[in-house]
């Protein structure tokens, strides 16, 4: 996730929000109150819908009531966005992104304050992590739990751990390796 993401208040103007999105090269802003509590999200889709003014010639075909365009974030923000917690499984978050057709999910603490945002790009970057970096982190964590004699190799994100002597050691090595970002699969022998 990206910690401490850029946020916007509900009373900000849409123009201010557009400027924030464009300047930071992000696709979604969490909408928060003064305490950082999540109120909703504002993404490119909401801004585009708000900016798509009706054709001024439409009244020639049929009369249309004149509606003032929205001006404030609170008028167009998604008010019940899907969220995740910091300790949630990435697979669950990815499934939630797919099910809700969202590009990002606010990460909230137990008090519903925004602590981060998880984007599709964050997940792709984790998956694209170099094998040598994954192997080094798996080795470091295994060493910290007493697995200094275990051999670790990684090819295309698939971790192979050799040298465990008991079922409990194998289970521990498997569980530890699966916590490392970029790991696609684990094989323990």
N, C-alpha and C positions, 0 to 999 in steps of 0.2 A: 504494500500500500504506500501511498504518498502521505507522510504525516503532515499535520497542520496545513491542510489545503486552503487555498484561497476561498473565501466565502463572501456572501453578500447578504445584506439585511433586507427585510421585506418591504421597507419603505424607500429603497433605492429606486432610481428611475431605470427603465429598461435601457436607456442610452448608456447609463453608468455600467450596467451589467454587460452590455454588448462590448463596451470598451475593456472591461476586465477580462472577458472571455477571449477576445481577440489579442489582447496584450500578453496574456499568459499562455496562449496556445493550449487551452483546455476546452473540453466540450461541455462540461457541466459544473455548476457552482452549487454547493450546499447553501440553502437559505437558512440563516440562523438568527435567533434573537440576541439581545445584548449579552446574555450569559453563554452563548455558544451552543444553545440547545437547537437541535434540528427542527425546522418548521416545514421544510420541503426542499425541492431541488429546482434549479432553473438550467435548462440545457438549450443547446442550439435549436432543437425542434420547437420548443416553446417560443423562443425569440423569433424564429422564422414564421410561425403561425401568427404571432402578434404583429409582425411587420408586413404580412401579406394583406395589404389594404384591398378592399373590394374595387372592382373596376368602376370608375365614376360614370361610365356609360350604362351600367347595369340598370339604372332606373328607366332607361328608354325601353327596355324589354318588359320589365315589371317593376312596380314601385317597391322600394326597399326602405325600411326605416333607417334613419341615420343613427349609427351608433358611434360614440366617441371611441377612438382606439385606446387600448390600455396604455397606461403610462408607467405604472409601478410594478415591481417584481411580484408583489403579493397578488396581483391580478392575473398572472399567467403561470405562476410556479405550480409544480406538481406538489400537492399537499400531503400525500401519503406515499412517499417513495419507499421502495424496498431498501433495507439497510442490512449491514452485517456488524458483528462485534469483532474486536481485535483478535480474539482467540478462535474465531470460526475457521473451519477447514476451507482452504482455497477451492477445493472441488465443489463444495456447497455453494460458495460465492459465484463460481463460474456457472453452475446450473441455474442459480437465481438470475444472473445476468441474461442467460439464454431464455429462461421462462418469461421474464418481464421485458425482453428486448431492450435492455439498457446497456449503455456503454460503460457506466460507472456506478458504483454503490458507495454511499456515505458509510464510513466506519464510525460507529457511535459507542460511547461507554455506557455503563449501567444507568447513568442519569440522562441519557440521550443527547449528550454533548458530542459534537463532531470532533474526532481525534485524527481522522484521516479520510482518504478516499481511495478506493480500489478501482482501477480502470482495467480495461481489456489490455491496454498497453503494458501495465504493470505485470500482468500475468504472462504476457508474451515475453517480456524482458527476463522474467524469472526462468521461463522455459528455455530461453536462448543462452542461458549462462554457460560459460565454457566448462567442459568436462574436468579440466585440471583444477578449476576453482571449486567445483562440486566435490571432487575427490579430497582436496585439501580440507574443506570444511567437515566432511564426514570423518576423515582421519582425526582432526582436532577434537571433535566431539567424542568419538570413540575412545581416544586417549584419555579424555577427562573422566570417562566412566570405567576405565581399567581395561580397555581393549587394545593395549599397545602392541600386541603381537599379531593382530588381525591385519590381513592384507586387503587393501581397497583398490579397486580399479573401476573406471567409469568410461563407458562408450555410449555416445548419443543420449546421455542422461540416465542410462541404465547402470545401476551400481551393482558390483559383484564384491561380496565380502567373503574372504576365505580365512580359515584358521580358527573358527569358533569350535569349542570342544563339547559344549552341552547344548541341549535344547533351549535352556534359559538364556545362555549367551547368544544363541542365534536369534531368539525372539527380541532380545535387547538390541542387538546390532541392527536388525530389520527396522524396529521402531525408531531408533535414532536416525538411521539413514533417511527414512521417509519424512523427517522433519526439515530436511535441508531443501531450500528452494532450488528448483531445476531438476530434481530427481523425478524420473519418469517411472522407474521400476526398481525393485531391489531383489537380488538373489543372494542368499546366504548359504554357504556350504561349510 
